[in-house]
Amino acid sequence: MAEPWLTIIGVSEDGLAGCSDGSRAAIERAERIFGGARHLALVHAGARGQEWPSPFDVAPVLAWRGRPVVVLASGDPFWYGVGGTLARLLPAHEWVAYPGPSTFSWAAARLGWRLEDTACLGLHSLPSSTVRPWLRRGQRLIALLRDAAQLHELAALASELGYGASAGWALQRLGGPHERVVPFVLHEPPRLPELQAPLAVAFWLRDGPAGLPVTPGLPDACFVHDGVITKSPMRALTLRALAPRPGEVLWDLGAGAGSVAIEWCLAGGLAHAVERQASRAAHIQLNAQRLGVQPRLHVHATSILEALPRLPEPQAVFVGGGFDTGVFDALRARLPAGCRLVVNAVTLATMACLQSLHARWGGELWQFTITQAQPLGDGHAWQPARPWMQWIWEVEA
């Protein structure tokens, strides 16, 4: 194809008046224009317009491949928009894009906030609890929303966590004649069910608790568990060994409360937690919801060996329980080159297994002993925890 057949255009609330010359020319020559009902009305698409199907699917766009097509999005199509979806499916020479100011840019301009100091979240297709990691004292955040009901959900969640006295703003259709900016206090959100999309909310959490720390090793009290949990100091050392990076996939095998998988997700990764006990698998689901990572964490209530064939390729694997040579052999046959395997052991049998595997396969073998001051009579004395061993091994090519 000599020229791009697809033009992706970011439309602002002022419609064609705010479009560039290139955008308007593409709209004029397009045989088909895709977008939401509001987008199509803004550019007067008429009979050429086609609304997105529900559930959302870009297949109708691809069916017009090779003919002049326009796809409309709100503001910047590559910031929580359809642009990234289409760009993954098409080679670069088949499309061209004309972005507009994002809702985040309009909101920052109205509030006078620096975007580099503001968390910008797309929550319109996610559970409201996904905001949890960003709820901390001093945080400014702007979030794209589905509707007014989600605005109330977010305000209620923030209030329950102690930020109810902080400031919020409901932001409707910024940059056009239907713009509304409504300030409120989080524990008294505005009763505005008629708010229209594109809808966003801004929070400035000037008061309230410190929030979740960004370093690994969250307090054990953050998690629901039955006592089977990788304790905070051990978890911090485990995450150091796993070395999470955004977008990487972790298998958390014998996951217990899922604390390692959840902290991996908080670092920007994706995780699959395998836990055969149904009650503990339920705890993992609850913990993921409470800490806002459920879209990133998949829970498998089954045994390790039964789960392995169904899991996607990982960059790291953690085994917190149920490890033996049979599990290692199954992992070695499944894991890709460069994958990091970390195994913790507290029982003598598993420690002996790790020592044997270290002698055969190499890697790093650590033993840790942690002692904490605990009350004893009128004073304090050192109380040692069970010593534990950690084996770190990287799969060779």
C-alpha positions, 0 to 999 in steps of 0.5 A: 500500500503506497499510502496509509489507508487508516487515519486515527484522529484525536477529536476535542470537544470543539469538533472540526474547528479544533482539528488540524488541516490533515485531520479535516482532509482525512475526514472529508475523503474517508469512506467510513468513519468509526467512533463513539456516537459523540465523536461522530456527531462532533465531526458531522460524519452522517451516513459514513459514520459507524459506531463501535460495536458492544463489546468493543472490537476493532474487527469492523475497521480491519474489514475496510482495510485498503480503503480510506477510513478514519477512526475517531478517539477522544483527545490523544488516541494513544493514551488509554485510547484505541490508537495503541490497539490498532497500531499493534495490529497494523504495520506502521506504513498503513496508518497515520495519526493526528492526536489532540490534547488529552483529557489529562492535559485539559484537566491539568490546564484547568487546575494548574497542575504539573502533569509530571507530578500527577498520576494519570489513570484510565479507570473507565474499563477497570475496577475502581479499586485499581486506584488503591496504589495511588492513594497516598498523602500529597498525591494529585491524580486524574482518572478517566471514568465510565460514568458518575457512579464510578466517580462516587465509588472512587470518592467513597473508597478514598474516604474509607481509607482516610482521605475524606477531607481532601479536595476533588473535582468532577470534570466533564467534556473539557475543552468545549461548550459543554465543559463543567468543572465541579469542585467537591470534598471527597466525603461529600461527592456531588450528586450529578448523575447527569455528568456526561462523557468524557468524564474524569475526576481529579483528587488532591489528597492533601490530608490522610494516611501516608499510603502504601510504600513503594518499596517491597515488603509491605506489612503483613497486616496489609494482607488477609491470610491464615498464617501461611504468608511470606513474611514481610522481611522474607518477601522483601528479599524474595522480590529483590531476587525476583527483580520485577520489571514492568510488563514481565510475567511471574508465576507464584506457585504455592502462593498462600496469601499471594503476597509476593504476586501482589507486590510483583503486580504493584511493581508493574508486572503481571502474575499468575498465582497457583494455590490448591487450597480454595480458601487461600485462593479466595484470600488471594482474590480478596487481597488483589482487590484490596490492593488494587491489582486484580486486573494484573493477577490471575488466580488458579485454584489447583496444584502446581503440576496441573497448572503448569501446562496452562500458564503463559511463558514467565520471566520469573517464577517463585515457589513458596510452598510445595517444592520438590525435585519433581516440581523442579524437573517440571519447571526445567522442562517448561521455563524459557532461557533467562527465566529467574527461579526463586525458591524459599524453604523453611523445612529441613527436607526442602532445604536439603533439596535446595542444597542438592539442586544448588550443587548440581545446577549452580545459582545462588544459595542463601540462608537467612536468620532474622531476630526481632526484639519482643517483650519479655517480662518488664523488658525485651529480648531477642526472639529468632524466627525460623531460619530459611533458605533461598535458592536463585537460579536462572535458566540457561540457553 
